[in-house]
Amino acid sequence: MSIFTEGVILKRKKTDRTRVLMIVNPRSGRRKPFLSAGKIADLFANRNMEVGIYFTSLDYNADYLVNEHGEEAEIVACCGGDGTISDIIKGMMKGGVQKPLGYIPAGTTNDLARSLGMQTNMMKSAKTIVYGRPRPLDVGSFDDDYFIYIASFGAFTEVSYATPQKAKNLFGRLAYLFNAFRYMNKISSHHVKVNADTRMVEGDYIFGAVTNSKSVAGIFKFDDDMVDFNDGLYEVLLIKKPKKKLEVIGILLSMLNKSYKNENITLFRASEVDFIMDEELDWAVDGECMHGGRRVHIKNNKHAVNIIMRNRRLSARKRRERAKQIAKAKKAAAKQNS
């Protein structure tokens, strides 16, 4: 049965309403989605939208809900954290749901939203879904599964999926850093061959990641001009085993400072990567633990989904500066032609 006839519905009397499937994770980020869902749905309803609301649970996770009800809506809206939006995109990819995706970030770190330059205020994000426009977003394949912003193995990988939800809610990004130092004495290396479409490397690595994010749990950060979310390429980061364990702290500080000039760090871009390992390893895929075999294939699916973004407007000052630049260029061209 359709969610728009059986579920929690908010609508108004106007005709031609836009149907919105709103999937809410009530456990994300200090329960903010649970407390704000009603206000957000009412905002949609007041803007000529018919809203069907579903809360995720152990029995009904986000990828199941979007698979089950996504085709009934014209817009899929996610209200939750990085894990929730990741699950929804996985469901859309597996089920072939090709609908614009709205995102209301309500998690602990909101890495994807921050990387995309999205609003982190929930009500402002909801307005973006109403007034924004869809833009393409790359989605990664991890063997037969999918991910949005990171797949990683080795040191610090456990930090992502082993940090308790209560700690994340209480301490935010600091929870990841606290847990990172907890795992310092457990660091070990793994011999890995990496065959990418742009280069091949081999060595003993304590950490490896394929990422499409400017920030990962607040620990690893990339320059803004380095990451493009719809260019069909990923950043591949590999960290070799240092000779002294104390050097790991130097590596961690280098990444926090967005500095990659370290003899133990390899960083390059690729659209397709094969990892061949001497042993089976657990990976952290968008913050969740996933078992990987001795060979893992990762591929960038360019422009796989469309995410609704703000219509960016230039400020009055920037418009004046742009007009001056154009006038100056015209004047120079006229002078050259005379």
Secondary structure, DSSP 8 states (H G I E B T S, - for coil): --HHHHSEEE--S-SS-EEEEEEE-TTSGGGHHHHHHHHHHHHHHTTTEEEEEEE--SSS-HHHHHHHHGGG-SEEEEEE-HHHHHHHHHHHHHHT----EEEEE-SSS-HHHHHHT---SHHHHHHHHHH-EEEEEEEEEETTEEESSEEEEETTHHHHHHS-HHHHHHHTHHHHHHHHHHTGGG---EEEEEEESS-EEEEEEEEEEEE--SEETTTEE--GGG--TTSS-EEEEEEE--SSTTHHHHHHHHHHTT----TTEEEEEESEEEEEESS-EEEEETTEEEEE-SEEEEEEEEEEEEEEE------HHHHHHHHHHHHHHHHHHHHHH-
